[in-house]
């Protein structure tokens, strides 16, 4: 009526603009007022029926009311943020991946620089190894007792090659662009004795210039003959190689996450093998030029000869393609002569009578082992090229991954903006229908709650589920156990109590029953009488456990009723009469508006008879239940006697006494066996 009046007033004053504006304001105020009244009315309905949670929707740890403007704004914000969470996670994931790729690219670049530095140092080591062999040959030929002119010529020629070898080593040293930081290696390594150089050997490795000066001092002593013992020569060269090779080991360990790691280890092992070949060659040249070798030198010879094969086999294991090249080297004349000389040295070195000075054999041995090491260095060069290629491939892969990651991140950003636009528009459309939809949902939820509450009040949960699935509401059970209980002297017990005391007592009694029923797999069947009925094995089938569940429940009820205190008669104890019987039964859902679960069976009549013919605070059971209890085990029964139970005639009955810890069961002496009465 108010709305019609407002509209009529608006038509009558259409010519007056100020009145029209006033009417529009009244209409808007009217609509807002009606909306608020509707919201209050719905809130009152929800409160009256206990449906406050339907009015407010839970969103995480918050509750919102979509019918209000604030709730709608919050809901729209929630719907916008929720889809953006996985997108944000994807953006973060790609950002982390990008950061990882950039770090990987930086590591690969660093590894590549380390590899190049290692290759340059390795080339210098090769020259040091060759120089050591030349110096050893120079020393041993000068110490030889041979006085042939040919020997002298070879010695002079060798002296010239020594100078050339020194120059070649110096050129290799100059090609090392940056002298490595050997502080860590010098700290952990074994220091050279001062007597070898006349100074602390570790100082020679602090810089390239210091090393050049110290090494040149050593060379002058060699040329002038001031170092004539081979062990001192080997000590200096081994010290150089050990320091630098240990540094290479540290560099390789820092690349253990790169694809070149295996090749670098193989490269290092091959370099170590060549180093040991150089050491072995020194001892071999000494034996061939002097005809003898000390026992200590022979032990060193055998030790380094063994290490050669260990390092070569390890290199092949890490870089299998080297095996083919090594087989080709082993088939050459240089290697064969070297191995032949090696066998002679191993067999004759400690036998003074077999030793003899042979400069020609020493020179041939020197040339063959030098050629053998050059062939291994050729394989080392191929391995170095492979390492460079692998490092470059890893760098290219890192660059490609970075580019791909940036493209994916850009694509996700664009998709996020488009998605945000569409979601916002969709939510604007949904908002128009949200209020009406919420009211319909509220009505449906109210009806659903009322219906389900009514079902669960009168029916077991499994039966409710079957009804929802439109399954049959009647089911036959082959064997269940039905229990009846009754309060003896109930009328006298409540005769003098007030209505409030009666209500308190009944609430206490049935509340205690419900609490104890929940401990067992039983169902409390609603009855119209003043007794109570409990069934086990229906509607949920539990095998033969139904009789033991009822028996255990009966003992629990006895224990509970002994200590249960009646509020209005604290000095009076409850006297409960109980009985149960086992047999077939039919479960039926009766009624449509207020359905009820009914147990239809002769078994129920017998169970009621057991209760009615029992005694207070005792559990009276049938012969059938007793037989099932004996089958299950764990309970003790006493024979009561044979009772007439109506149409079924006489039946042996028993008292259920308690748990049986002996494992024995009672048998009626009047008959040999008992038959199950259905």
Secondary structure, 3 states (H helix, E strand, C coil): CHHHHHHHHHHHCCCCHHHHHHHHHHHHHHHHHHHHHHHHHHHHHHHHCCCHHHHCEEECCEEECCCCHHHHHHHHHHHHHHHHHHHHHHHHHHHHHHHHHHHHHHHHHHHHHHHHHHHHHHHHHHHHHHHHHHHHHHHHHHHCCCCCHHHHHHHHHHHHHHHHHHHHHHHHHHCCCCCCCCHHHHHHCCCCCHHHHCCCHHHHHCCHHHHHHHHHHHHHHHHCCCCCCHHHHHHHHHHHHHHHHHHHHHHHHCCCCCCCHHHHHHHHHHHHHHHHHHHHHHHHHHHHHHCCCCHHHHHHHHHHHHHHHHHHHHHHHHCCCHHHHHHHHHCCHHHHHHHHHHHHHHHHCCCHHHCCCCHHHHHHHHHHHHHHHHHHHHHHHHHHHHHHHHHHHHHHHHHHHHHHHHHHHHHHHHHHHHHHHHHHHHHHHHHHHHHHHHHHHHHHHHHHHHHHHHHHHHCCHHHHHHHHCCCCCEEEEEEEEEEEEEECCHHHHCCCCCHHHHHHHHHHHHHHHHHHHCCCCCEEECCCCCCEEEEECCCCCCCCHHHHHHHHHHHHHHHHHHHCCCCCCCCCCCCEEEEEEEEEEEEEEECCCCCEEEEECHHHHHHHHHHHCCCECEEEEEHHHHHHHHHHCCEEEEEEEEEECHHHCEEEEEEEEEECCCCCCCCCCCCCCCCCCC
